[in-house]
Amino acid sequence: MSTSERPLSPHLGIYKQEWTMVLSITHRMTGVGLGGGTLLLVWWLLALAAGPEAFVQVQSIIGSWVGQLILLGWTWALFYHFCNGLRHLGWDLGMGFELDAARNTGIIVVLASIVLTLLSWIVGYASMGGS
């Protein structure tokens, strides 16, 4: 292979996709998603402060199936980012660097984020009377 055919820098296309790579990229993506979801929350709060007409307009968008899907994704991103942040805190303390531990804690992060999301939505709907 001549030097002109080699890539100048490493990129995702030449790395073997590993579980930890997917989790790392997902952590970054959920961080960006949390920023967008926070803007949605601010919009909702501003509409609440602006008065009933503005609130009804925003609530109709957030209450639609698309809005509910966005909120579900935002909730999952929040719990994923939180659980993975705890995992990173363990790494900062020097724990969990072994391959098995890294894989297992990654699986726990994914499962915990899904379970916490489902539990929060079940509790939320139950507190509203299931509507």
Contacts in CASP RR format, 6 or more apart in sequence:
PFRMAT RR
TARGET T0000
AUTHOR 0000-0000-0000
METHOD contacts of the structure
MODEL  1
MSTSERPLSPHLGIYKQEWTMVLSITHRMTGVGLGGGTLLLVWWLLALAA
GPEAFVQVQSIIGSWVGQLILLGWTWALFYHFCNGLRHLGWDLGMGFELD
AARNTGIIVVLASIVLTLLSWIVGYASMGGS
7 14 0 8 1.000
15 21 0 8 1.000
19 103 0 8 1.000
19 106 0 8 1.000
20 102 0 8 1.000
20 103 0 8 1.000
20 106 0 8 1.000
23 84 0 8 1.000
23 106 0 8 1.000
23 109 0 8 1.000
23 110 0 8 1.000
26 80 0 8 1.000
26 84 0 8 1.000
27 80 0 8 1.000
27 81 0 8 1.000
27 84 0 8 1.000
27 85 0 8 1.000
30 76 0 8 1.000
30 77 0 8 1.000
30 78 0 8 1.000
30 80 0 8 1.000
30 81 0 8 1.000
30 84 0 8 1.000
31 77 0 8 1.000
31 81 0 8 1.000
33 74 0 8 1.000
33 77 0 8 1.000
34 74 0 8 1.000
34 77 0 8 1.000
34 78 0 8 1.000
34 81 0 8 1.000
36 74 0 8 1.000
37 70 0 8 1.000
37 74 0 8 1.000
40 62 0 8 1.000
40 70 0 8 1.000
40 74 0 8 1.000
43 58 0 8 1.000
44 58 0 8 1.000
44 59 0 8 1.000
44 62 0 8 1.000
46 54 0 8 1.000
47 54 0 8 1.000
47 55 0 8 1.000
47 57 0 8 1.000
47 58 0 8 1.000
47 59 0 8 1.000
48 55 0 8 1.000
61 67 0 8 1.000
62 68 0 8 1.000
62 70 0 8 1.000
62 71 0 8 1.000
72 117 0 8 1.000
72 121 0 8 1.000
73 117 0 8 1.000
75 117 0 8 1.000
75 120 0 8 1.000
75 121 0 8 1.000
76 113 0 8 1.000
76 114 0 8 1.000
76 117 0 8 1.000
79 112 0 8 1.000
79 113 0 8 1.000
79 116 0 8 1.000
79 117 0 8 1.000
79 120 0 8 1.000
80 109 0 8 1.000
80 110 0 8 1.000
80 113 0 8 1.000
82 113 0 8 1.000
83 108 0 8 1.000
83 109 0 8 1.000
83 112 0 8 1.000
83 113 0 8 1.000
83 116 0 8 1.000
84 106 0 8 1.000
84 109 0 8 1.000
84 113 0 8 1.000
87 105 0 8 1.000
87 106 0 8 1.000
87 108 0 8 1.000
87 109 0 8 1.000
90 96 0 8 1.000
91 97 0 8 1.000
95 101 0 8 1.000
96 102 0 8 1.000
96 105 0 8 1.000
125 131 0 8 1.000
END
